[in-house]
């Protein structure tokens, strides 16, 4: 089972990035700014935390093969692991962007001496969400920052980071392992049967770290349902997901802890919703035909489920704030309330993105299998028989058209184009197998 210690040996399939960072540590040549670039859930944040822990560790270790490591026992190590080290600061988007006010606050912190550790470390995740003003402000900080300050910029879309920032940074490019390599590695780590890992990997849409997390839960996996039942279950599970989040928020001991619920990886791994979404998309593609009214009717039902879920969550948040507001200044309460609003907005935007992403991955499987016939390319390996059936019934042309359409739709969705129109467009294009 995977260890929680922040050590390089607990990061998988990323030998290149590890080799670059261990080289920096051995030579004691720590760059001021690193960019960790790569796909989602390949270990970028875990490696950033590991690197931060080694830099802050009071008793760093050296393995028999000369690899540096953090002891995992000292106070700095424990705090980095818990995300509470005062000199390791995480900068995350407020809403869709990292804003200039956040970067200015980071500048003020960067000028201070470390409080507990040896370094001041700032981890921007994701750094490709800096807007123009905050990116230019960051560039100025990089030009002025004192020694013993390290910036780690985590990004999926490197082209969104200013070239002038890239030129001042050490680029660490992460591997995007094949589906087969990822599944085989998870089988070795977890000890689970290959078919169980294949199902978990499909449910997370090929996210390596998320699949590892699910593999440790020992939760039974449900069956795929016919389209009608899958649609009902999916809409119900959106509301159950909201209830799950509400419970976590309501149990939080402080408003800061309640806000942190929305950043927890566990929230994105609500298994019933992952299962019903996958089952719905599979049923959608396997359907012989779809009613002409389906795109409009389902889109409306989907948006209504999200709206109901959002309103019920907002009511719980309002109650939590009211219960705890006496412990905070009025200006802080106003800021926290604003942050909750953004967090809720992003949480339910992610449900739309998740549905579109799931559909895109099925279509990519159809495209790859249609071209190669090689099942190791499949993300949804647990449903390879369905992929074979769809490949014959739909053809490569359908798959290619849908992949291109979904890529455009996902880009428009990230720009907050009206989601109802986007969803109706997608479902209209699917039609049916006949």
C-alpha positions as CSV (number, residue, x, y, z in Angstrom):
1,X,0.0,0.0,0.0
2,X,1.2,3.5,-0.8
3,X,3.1,5.3,2.0
4,X,2.1,8.8,3.1
5,X,5.8,9.7,3.7
6,X,7.0,12.5,1.3
7,X,9.8,10.7,-0.4
8,X,10.8,10.3,-4.0
9,X,10.4,6.6,-3.9
10,X,6.6,7.1,-3.3
11,X,6.2,8.9,-6.6
12,X,5.7,6.6,-9.5
13,X,6.4,6.7,-13.3
14,X,8.2,10.1,-13.0
15,X,11.9,9.1,-13.1
16,X,12.9,12.1,-15.2
17,X,11.5,14.9,-12.9
18,X,12.9,13.0,-9.8
19,X,16.3,12.8,-11.4
20,X,16.4,16.5,-12.1
21,X,15.4,17.5,-8.6
22,X,17.7,15.0,-6.9
23,X,20.5,16.4,-9.0
24,X,19.7,19.9,-7.7
25,X,19.7,18.7,-4.1
26,X,22.9,16.8,-4.4
27,X,24.7,19.8,-5.9
28,X,23.0,22.2,-3.5
29,X,21.9,24.2,-6.6
30,X,18.3,25.1,-5.8
31,X,16.6,27.2,-8.5
32,X,14.5,30.2,-7.5
33,X,11.6,29.1,-9.7
34,X,10.5,25.7,-11.0
35,X,7.6,24.9,-13.4
36,X,6.1,21.5,-12.9
37,X,4.4,20.9,-16.3
38,X,2.3,17.9,-17.1
39,X,-1.2,16.3,-17.3
40,X,-3.5,16.1,-14.3
41,X,-3.0,13.6,-11.5
42,X,0.5,12.4,-12.5
43,X,2.2,13.5,-9.3
44,X,3.0,17.2,-9.8
45,X,1.6,18.3,-6.4
46,X,3.0,15.3,-4.5
47,X,6.5,15.9,-5.9
48,X,6.2,19.6,-5.1
49,X,5.3,18.7,-1.5
50,X,8.1,16.2,-1.4
51,X,10.7,18.7,-2.6
52,X,9.4,21.2,-0.1
53,X,9.6,18.7,2.7
54,X,13.3,17.8,1.9
55,X,14.2,21.5,1.7
56,X,12.6,22.2,5.1
57,X,13.5,18.9,6.9
58,X,15.7,19.2,10.0
59,X,17.3,15.8,9.4
60,X,17.3,15.0,5.7
61,X,18.2,11.4,4.8
62,X,20.3,9.9,2.0
63,X,19.3,6.4,0.7
64,X,21.9,3.7,-0.1
65,X,21.8,4.8,-3.8
66,X,22.5,8.4,-2.8
67,X,18.9,9.7,-3.2
68,X,18.0,12.6,-0.8
69,X,14.9,12.3,1.3
70,X,12.9,13.9,4.1
71,X,13.0,12.2,7.5
72,X,9.2,12.3,7.8
73,X,9.4,12.6,11.6
74,X,10.5,16.2,12.4
75,X,7.9,19.0,12.9
76,X,8.6,20.6,9.5
77,X,8.1,17.3,7.7
78,X,4.8,16.6,9.5
79,X,3.6,20.1,8.8
80,X,4.4,20.0,5.1
81,X,2.6,16.7,4.8
82,X,-0.4,18.2,6.6
83,X,-0.3,21.4,4.5
84,X,0.1,23.6,7.6
85,X,3.8,24.6,7.4
86,X,3.9,28.4,7.9
87,X,6.8,28.8,5.3
88,X,5.2,26.6,2.6
89,X,2.3,28.6,1.1
90,X,-0.2,27.3,-1.4
91,X,-1.6,29.8,-3.9
92,X,-4.8,28.6,-5.5
93,X,-7.4,30.3,-7.8
94,X,-10.2,32.4,-6.4
95,X,-12.9,31.4,-8.8
96,X,-11.4,30.9,-12.2
97,X,-8.2,32.9,-11.7
98,X,-5.2,33.5,-9.4
99,X,-5.7,37.2,-8.8
100,X,-3.3,40.1,-8.5
101,X,-4.2,40.6,-4.8
102,X,-3.1,37.1,-4.0
103,X,0.3,37.6,-5.8
104,X,0.8,40.9,-4.0
105,X,0.2,39.2,-0.7
106,X,2.7,36.5,-1.7
107,X,5.2,39.3,-2.5
108,X,4.9,40.7,1.0
109,X,5.4,37.2,2.5
110,X,8.4,36.5,0.2
111,X,10.3,39.4,1.7
112,X,10.0,38.0,5.2
113,X,12.6,35.7,6.8
114,X,11.3,32.1,7.2
115,X,9.3,31.6,10.4
116,X,10.0,27.9,11.1
117,X,11.9,26.4,8.2
118,X,15.0,27.1,6.1
119,X,13.2,28.4,3.1
120,X,10.1,30.3,2.1
121,X,8.3,28.1,-0.6
122,X,5.3,29.2,-2.6
123,X,3.4,26.6,-4.7
124,X,1.0,28.0,-7.3
125,X,-1.5,25.4,-8.3
126,X,-2.5,25.8,-11.1
127,X,-0.2,28.5,-12.3
128,X,-1.7,28.5,-15.8
129,X,-4.7,30.2,-14.1
130,X,-2.8,33.4,-13.5
131,X,-4.5,36.3,-15.3
132,X,-2.6,39.0,-17.2
133,X,-2.2,41.3,-14.2
134,X,-1.2,38.7,-11.7
135,X,1.2,37.1,-14.1
136,X,3.0,40.4,-14.7
137,X,3.1,41.0,-10.9
138,X,4.6,37.5,-10.4
139,X,7.3,38.3,-13.0
140,X,8.3,41.4,-11.0
141,X,8.5,39.3,-7.8
142,X,10.8,36.8,-9.6
143,X,13.1,39.7,-10.5
144,X,13.2,41.0,-6.9
145,X,12.9,38.0,-4.6
146,X,15.6,37.4,-2.0
147,X,17.6,34.2,-1.4
148,X,16.0,31.2,0.3
149,X,12.8,31.7,-1.6
150,X,11.5,29.1,-4.0
151,X,8.5,29.3,-6.3
152,X,7.0,26.1,-7.7
153,X,4.5,26.7,-10.5
154,X,2.2,23.7,-11.3
155,X,0.6,23.8,-14.7
156,X,-1.1,21.6,-17.3
157,X,-1.3,24.2,-20.1
158,X,2.3,25.6,-20.2
159,X,1.5,27.8,-23.1
160,X,-0.7,29.9,-20.8
161,X,2.3,30.9,-18.7
162,X,4.2,34.0,-19.9
163,X,7.3,33.2,-21.9
164,X,9.2,35.7,-19.7
165,X,8.2,33.7,-16.6
166,X,9.2,30.4,-18.4
167,X,12.6,31.8,-19.3
168,X,13.3,32.6,-15.6
169,X,12.3,29.1,-14.5
170,X,13.7,25.6,-14.5
171,X,11.2,23.5,-16.5
172,X,10.4,20.1,-15.0
173,X,8.3,18.2,-17.6
174,X,6.2,15.3,-16.2
175,X,5.6,12.1,-18.1
176,X,2.1,11.2,-19.2
177,X,2.3,7.4,-18.7
178,X,0.3,5.1,-21.0
179,X,-2.9,3.7,-19.7
180,X,-1.3,0.2,-19.5
181,X,1.7,1.5,-17.6
182,X,-0.5,3.3,-15.1
183,X,-2.8,0.4,-14.6
184,X,0.1,-2.1,-14.2
185,X,1.8,0.1,-11.6
186,X,-1.4,0.5,-9.6
187,X,-1.9,-3.3,-9.6
188,X,1.6,-3.7,-8.2
189,X,1.1,-1.0,-5.5
190,X,-2.4,-1.9,-4.4
191,X,-2.4,-5.7,-4.8
192,X,-5.8,-5.5,-6.4
193,X,-6.8,-7.7,-9.3
194,X,-6.2,-6.1,-12.8
195,X,-9.9,-6.1,-13.6
196,X,-10.7,-4.1,-10.4
197,X,-8.0,-1.6,-11.2
198,X,-9.2,-1.3,-14.8
199,X,-12.7,-0.3,-13.5
200,X,-11.3,2.2,-10.9
201,X,-9.0,3.7,-13.5
202,X,-11.9,4.2,-15.9
203,X,-14.1,5.8,-13.2
204,X,-11.4,8.4,-12.5
205,X,-11.0,9.1,-16.2
206,X,-7.4,7.9,-16.2
207,X,-6.2,9.9,-13.2
208,X,-3.3,8.0,-11.7
209,X,-3.3,9.6,-8.3
210,X,-7.1,9.4,-7.9
211,X,-7.1,5.8,-8.9
212,X,-4.5,5.0,-6.2
213,X,-6.7,6.8,-3.7
214,X,-9.8,4.8,-4.7
215,X,-7.8,1.6,-4.6
216,X,-7.3,2.0,-0.8
217,X,-11.0,2.5,0.0
218,X,-12.1,-1.1,-0.4
219,X,-15.5,0.1,-1.6
220,X,-17.7,-2.2,-3.7
221,X,-18.2,-1.1,-7.3
222,X,-21.7,-1.1,-8.8
223,X,-22.8,-2.4,-12.2
224,X,-23.4,-0.5,-15.4
225,X,-27.1,0.3,-15.9
226,X,-29.3,0.7,-19.0
227,X,-29.7,4.3,-20.2
228,X,-33.0,5.1,-18.5
229,X,-32.0,3.8,-15.1
230,X,-28.5,5.3,-15.5
231,X,-30.0,8.7,-16.2
232,X,-32.2,8.7,-13.1
233,X,-29.4,7.5,-10.9
234,X,-26.9,10.1,-12.3
235,X,-29.3,13.0,-11.5
236,X,-30.0,11.6,-8.1
237,X,-26.3,11.2,-7.3
238,X,-25.6,14.8,-8.2
239,X,-27.9,15.7,-5.3
240,X,-26.4,13.0,-3.0
241,X,-23.0,14.5,-3.8
242,X,-24.2,17.9,-2.6
243,X,-25.5,16.3,0.6
244,X,-22.1,14.7,1.1
245,X,-20.4,18.0,0.7
246,X,-22.9,19.7,3.0
247,X,-22.1,17.1,5.8
248,X,-18.4,17.8,5.5
249,X,-18.9,21.6,5.6
250,X,-21.3,21.3,8.6
251,X,-18.8,19.2,10.5
252,X,-15.9,21.6,10.0
253,X,-14.7,23.2,13.3
254,X,-14.0,26.6,11.7
255,X,-14.9,28.6,8.6
256,X,-11.3,28.1,7.2
257,X,-11.8,24.3,7.6
258,X,-15.1,24.5,5.9
259,X,-13.6,26.3,3.0
260,X,-10.8,23.7,2.8
261,X,-13.5,21.0,2.2
262,X,-13.8,22.3,-1.3
263,X,-10.0,21.7,-2.0
264,X,-10.0,18.2,-0.6
265,X,-9.2,15.5,-3.2
266,X,-11.7,13.3,-1.5
267,X,-14.6,15.5,-2.7
268,X,-13.8,14.8,-6.3
269,X,-13.8,11.0,-5.5
270,X,-17.5,10.6,-4.6
271,X,-17.7,7.0,-6.0
272,X,-21.5,6.8,-6.5
273,X,-21.4,9.9,-8.8
274,X,-18.4,8.6,-10.7
275,X,-20.1,5.3,-11.3
276,X,-23.5,6.7,-12.3
277,X,-21.9,9.3,-14.6
278,X,-19.8,6.6,-16.4
279,X,-22.9,4.4,-16.6
280,X,-25.0,7.2,-18.1
281,X,-22.4,8.1,-20.8
282,X,-22.0,4.5,-21.7
283,X,-25.7,4.0,-22.0
284,X,-26.0,7.2,-24.1
285,X,-23.4,6.0,-26.7
286,X,-24.8,2.4,-26.7
287,X,-28.4,3.5,-27.3
288,X,-29.8,2.3,-30.6
289,X,-31.6,5.7,-30.9
290,X,-32.4,8.8,-28.9
291,X,-35.7,10.7,-28.8
292,X,-35.5,14.0,-30.7
293,X,-36.4,15.8,-27.5
294,X,-33.7,14.1,-25.5
295,X,-31.0,16.8,-25.7
296,X,-33.3,19.6,-24.5
297,X,-35.1,17.4,-21.8
298,X,-32.0,15.9,-20.3
299,X,-30.1,19.2,-20.4
300,X,-32.9,20.8,-18.5
301,X,-33.1,18.0,-15.9
302,X,-29.3,18.0,-15.5
303,X,-29.2,21.8,-14.9
304,X,-32.2,21.6,-12.5
305,X,-30.4,18.9,-10.5
306,X,-27.3,21.1,-10.3
307,X,-29.4,24.2,-9.3
308,X,-31.2,22.3,-6.5
309,X,-28.0,20.9,-5.3
310,X,-26.3,24.2,-5.3
311,X,-29.1,26.0,-3.4
312,X,-29.2,23.4,-0.7
313,X,-25.4,23.6,-0.2
314,X,-25.6,27.4,-0.1
315,X,-28.2,27.2,2.6
316,X,-25.9,25.0,4.7
317,X,-23.0,27.4,4.2
318,X,-25.2,30.3,5.3
319,X,-26.1,28.4,8.5
320,X,-22.4,27.6,9.2
321,X,-21.3,31.2,8.7
322,X,-24.1,32.5,10.9
323,X,-23.2,30.0,13.6
324,X,-19.5,31.0,13.6
325,X,-19.5,34.6,12.6
326,X,-19.1,35.9,16.1
327,X,-15.5,34.6,16.1
328,X,-14.5,36.7,13.1
329,X,-14.3,40.4,12.2
330,X,-17.0,41.6,9.8
331,X,-14.5,42.2,6.9
332,X,-13.2,38.7,7.3
333,X,-16.7,37.3,7.2
334,X,-17.4,39.2,4.0
335,X,-14.3,37.8,2.4
336,X,-15.0,34.3,3.5
337,X,-18.6,34.5,2.2
338,X,-17.2,35.6,-1.1
339,X,-14.8,32.7,-1.2
340,X,-17.6,30.2,-0.4
341,X,-19.5,31.6,-3.3
342,X,-16.6,31.0,-5.7
343,X,-16.0,27.6,-4.3
344,X,-19.6,26.5,-4.8
345,X,-19.6,27.9,-8.3
346,X,-16.4,25.9,-9.2
347,X,-17.7,22.8,-7.6
348,X,-20.8,22.6,-9.8
349,X,-19.0,23.8,-12.9
350,X,-16.8,20.8,-12.4
351,X,-19.8,18.5,-12.7
352,X,-20.5,19.8,-16.2
353,X,-16.8,19.5,-17.1
354,X,-16.8,15.9,-15.7
355,X,-19.7,14.8,-17.8
356,X,-18.2,16.3,-21.0
357,X,-14.7,14.8,-20.2
358,X,-16.2,11.4,-19.6
359,X,-17.9,11.5,-23.0
360,X,-14.7,12.7,-24.6
361,X,-12.7,9.8,-23.2
362,X,-15.2,7.3,-24.6
363,X,-15.0,8.8,-28.0
364,X,-11.2,8.9,-27.8
365,X,-11.3,5.2,-27.1
366,X,-13.5,4.6,-30.1
367,X,-11.0,6.6,-32.3
368,X,-7.9,4.8,-31.0
369,X,-9.4,1.4,-31.2
370,X,-10.8,2.0,-34.7
371,X,-7.3,3.0,-35.9
372,X,-5.2,0.5,-34.1
373,X,-7.4,-2.3,-32.8
374,X,-5.0,-2.3,-29.7
375,X,-7.0,-2.6,-26.5
376,X,-4.0,-1.3,-24.4
377,X,-4.8,2.2,-25.7
378,X,-8.2,2.1,-24.1
379,X,-9.0,4.1,-21.0
380,X,-12.3,2.3,-20.5
381,X,-10.6,-1.1,-20.7
382,X,-13.2,-2.6,-18.4
383,X,-15.8,-2.1,-21.2
384,X,-13.6,-3.2,-24.2
385,X,-16.5,-5.3,-25.6
386,X,-18.7,-2.1,-25.7
387,X,-15.9,-0.2,-27.4
388,X,-15.6,-3.0,-30.0
389,X,-19.3,-2.9,-30.6
390,X,-19.4,0.9,-30.9
391,X,-16.4,0.9,-33.2
392,X,-18.2,-1.2,-35.7
393,X,-21.5,0.6,-35.3
394,X,-20.3,4.2,-35.2
395,X,-17.1,4.1,-37.2
396,X,-13.9,6.2,-36.9
397,X,-15.6,9.2,-38.6
398,X,-18.1,9.6,-35.8
399,X,-15.4,9.2,-33.1
400,X,-13.1,11.8,-34.8
401,X,-15.9,14.3,-35.2
402,X,-17.1,13.9,-31.6
403,X,-13.5,14.2,-30.2
404,X,-13.0,17.5,-32.1
405,X,-16.5,18.8,-31.0
406,X,-15.9,17.9,-27.4
407,X,-12.5,19.6,-27.3
408,X,-14.1,22.8,-28.6
409,X,-17.1,22.5,-26.2
410,X,-14.7,22.0,-23.2
411,X,-12.8,25.1,-24.2
412,X,-16.0,27.1,-24.4
413,X,-17.2,25.7,-21.1
414,X,-13.9,26.9,-19.4
415,X,-14.8,30.4,-20.7
416,X,-18.2,30.2,-19.0
417,X,-20.2,30.1,-22.3
418,X,-23.8,29.2,-21.5
419,X,-23.6,25.5,-20.5
420,X,-27.2,24.6,-21.5
421,X,-26.5,25.4,-25.2
422,X,-23.2,23.5,-25.1
423,X,-24.8,20.4,-23.6
424,X,-27.7,20.5,-26.1
425,X,-25.2,20.7,-28.9
426,X,-23.3,17.7,-27.7
427,X,-26.3,15.5,-27.1
428,X,-27.8,16.4,-30.4
429,X,-24.6,15.3,-32.2
430,X,-24.7,11.9,-30.6
431,X,-28.0,10.8,-31.9
432,X,-28.1,7.0,-31.8
433,X,-26.4,4.1,-33.4
434,X,-29.0,3.8,-36.1
